[in-house]
Amino acid sequence: MSTATEGKRFTPGQCLEQVHAKTPLIHNITNYVTVNDVANALLACGGSPIMSDEPDDVFEITSICGGLNINIGTLNERSIQAMSVAGSRARSLGHVILLDPVGAGAGTLRTTTAQMVVNTARPNVIRGNISEIKTLAKGTGTTKGVDADAADAVTEENLDEMVAFVKAFSKKVNAVIAITGAIDLVGDADVCYVIRNGRPEMSRITGTGCQLSAVATAYAVANPDHMTDAVAAAVMLMGLAGEIGWSRMQEGDGNSTYRNRIIDAIFNMDAKTLEEGAKYEIR
């Protein structure tokens, strides 16, 4: 796993420029609720999406891509098999793998599937809310549907504890860990980004987390030697896009318009805007 401590740390703007220069091709096994928005967010950030969850198709599709984004939001027997096949293939090729364990802790199938992906595909990045990540770390947990349990929230009061948790879990599974919420944490065994971009209204849109996972996969693929920096940059990008999109809302606009404004803000983001708008510290 490449981390932010290997060589000179990349800035958010540098990570963005690498994505724009390389146009990484990402295979997404994602959920049916948000698949179109995931594709559009990938295109907006400078990547290129392929969607396939047919077991007989994913071996070849994964082979031609640079990264694999596995999202367990809408599981079925076929998609679970596809995750296993694609994960094994991506691992054998040394491709970047990201796991988004949507709803892990809410039900046995979701939890065991997420654990299967961790154990067999050995993802480079795991991105989820605090309840989902705690479930993977401890083996059991609870979530509020696909949302984090309020009791698990990352706060200023427990921030030191949560930073230590991210580093410890990253070391255990050898992956970059990204926990998103009111305060976002992205870290490896040595460093943790504490990120404060975003808007609370983003939680009123289905799919911002799914979009972020796809974008983070593209950022990790484009910046393989600075993967922690890249995932953190993707989190900053999404949060800042939420801020910019909200600032452009007009009277009568609602969450559907907000979704589109966020994707537009991702599309129009440049390195300078990201550098100036990113709100973070490194611990």
N, C-alpha and C positions, 0 to 999 in steps of 0.2 A: 504493500500500500504506500502510495506517495503522500507525503504530508507537507504541511506548511513549513516545517523545520528543515526540510531538505533543500539546501541552497538558499538563495535569496527569495524572500517572500514576494509573491505576486500581489499587486494591488487589484482592487475590483475592476478598475478600468482596463488593466492589462488582460485580465481574464476575459472580459467582454470582447476585447479586440481579437483574441485568439479564436473565439467562437465565430465571429464575423469572418475571419480569414479562412477558417477550416470547414465551415458548414458541416458539422458532424451529423452523420446519419444514425438515427436512434430507432431501435425496434421497441415498440411499446406493447406490452400485454397489460392493458389498462381496463378500467371499468366502463360499462356501457353508458353510465350516466353522464360522463364527462369526456368521452373519447374525442369528440369534435373540437372541444375547447383545448384539449391537450395538443392536438395536431396544430391548431392555429397558434397556440403559445410557442410551440417549438419553431414554427416558421417565423413568428415575430421576433424571436430572440436571435435568429440567424442559423438555426439548425434545420434538419430535414427529418420528417417523421415517416415511419412505416408502422402500420398496425396489423398484427396478426396474432390470433390465439388458437389456431387450428394445429393440433399436434403434428399432422403430416406436412405442415408448411413451415413451422417455426425453425426447424433445423437449418434450412437453407436461408431463410430470411435473416436469422441471427448471424449467419456466417458472413453476410455482405455488409453488416452494420458495424459501427464502432462501439456502440453501447446498447445495453439492454435495460429498460425500465419496467420493473415488475410491480404492478399495483393490484392488490387483492380485493378491491372494492366490491366487485360483483363476481363471486366465485361460482364455478360449476365444475363437474368432473372433467370435462374437456379442457377447460382453461387451466386447471391445476396440473393436468398432465403436460400441457404446453409449457407451463412455467418450469416444470422439471426438465423437460427436453431442452428448452432454450437456455435455461440456467447452466446446465451441464456443458452445452456447446459453447456458450460465451466464456465460461470458465476455462475450457480447454484451449480457446483461442487467445486468452489473455485480454478479453474485452472488459470494459467497465460495466459493472452490474450495480444497479440501484434497486433497493427494495423499499416500497411504500406499504407498510403493514396496516392498511386501512381497517379500522375496527378490531384489530387484535385485542383480545380481552373481552369482546362483546359476545363471542360465541366460540365453541370448541373448534369448528371447522376453520374459522379464520385464524385462530391462534396456532393450531397445529400446522396449517399451511405456511404461515409466516415463519414458524420455527423450522419447517422443512427447507424453505428457501435459504435461511441463514446457514443451516447445517450442510446443505448439499451444494448450493451455488456459491456460497461464501461471498456475499456481495461486498463491493468496495465501499458502498455508501448505503446507510439506512436512514430514511427520512420519515418522520411521523410526528404526531403530537406526543406530549409527555406520557399520557396513559398508555399509548401503543408501545412506546419505547420501553417503559417500565415493565410492561407485560413480557416483552422479549427478553429483557435482562433477568427477570425473576421467574419466568416460566408461567406465571399466572397474573391476572389483573382484571380490572374492570374499566370499561369506557361507557360514556353516555352515547350509545349508538356508535356513530363514527366520530364523535367529538370527545375531547378530553374531559375526564372527570374534574370538576372544579377543585376537588381536594388535592389534585396533582399539579396544579398550576405552578409555573416558574414565576417567582416573585422576587422583588428586591431583597426580601427578608431571607429567602432560602437560596439566593443566587450562588453563594460559595459552595453550598452543598450540591447544587445541581451541576455546577461546573465540574466538580470532582466526580460526580456520577458519570457525566459524559466522557471524561478522560478514562475512567476505569472501564466503562463498557466498551469504549473504542479499543482499548488494549486487549480486552477479552476476546472480541470478535474480529480484530484486525480490520476495522472499517471506520471510515469517517461517519460520525453520528451527527445528524441534524434534527434538532427538536424545535418545532415551530409553534408559536403561540403569541401571547402579548409581548413577551421577550423571547427572542430566538437565540438558540445556542447551536453552534457548529464547531465540532472539535475532533481532535484525534487524541492519542495518548499523551501528547506533550503540550498542546495549546488549545484554547477554546475561544472562539469569537462570541462575543455577547452583542447581539444586534437589536436595535430598537426602531427599525423602520416598520411601516405598515399603518393600517387603519382598522379600527374595530369593525367597521362596516364590511370588511372583506369576509367576515364570517357569515354574512348574509347571502353569499354567493356560493352555490355548489361548484366545487372544482378548483378553487384557487390552490389548494394543496396538491391536487393531482397535476395541475399545470406546473407547479413549482418542481415536482419530482422529475418531470420530463425535462424541464429547463436545466435543472441541476445535473441531470445525466449528460446533457449536451456540454455543459460547462466542464464537467469532470473529464469527458472524452477529449475536449479541446485543450485541456491543461493537465496532462497526465502526471507531470512531475510536481504539480502544485495543487493536488486534489482538494485538500482542506480549504485552501484559499479560494479555489474555484467554486466549491459548493457554498461557501460563505458568500461569495460574490453573487451567486444565483439567488440566495435568500434575500440579500440586500436589494437586488434588482426587482424581485417580486414585491417586496415591501414598499420600495420607492415608487414603483408603478401604481401600487394601490393609493399612495398619497397623491401622485400626480393625477391619476384618474378621478379621484374624489374632488380635487380642486377644480375640475372641469365639468362637474355635474351642474345641470341646469334645473330650473323649476319644472316639476313634472317627471323628471328622470327617476328611475328606480333601479333595482338590482340587476335587471337585464342590461340596461344601458351601462351601468357601472362595470359589469363584466367586460363589455366591449371596450370601454375606455381604458381598462387595465391592459388588455391585449394591445390596444393602440399605443399605450405608453411604453410597453415592452418593445414594440416595433420601432418606436422613435428614439429609444434610449441610446445615448452615445457614451463614450468613456468619460468625458468631462462631466456630463450630467450625473452619472453614477458616482463618480469620485466626490463631487460636491454635495450630493444628497445622501450618501451612505452614512449611517449613524451606528458606529460600532467601537468596541474596545477589544483588545486581545489579552486574555489572562493565561 
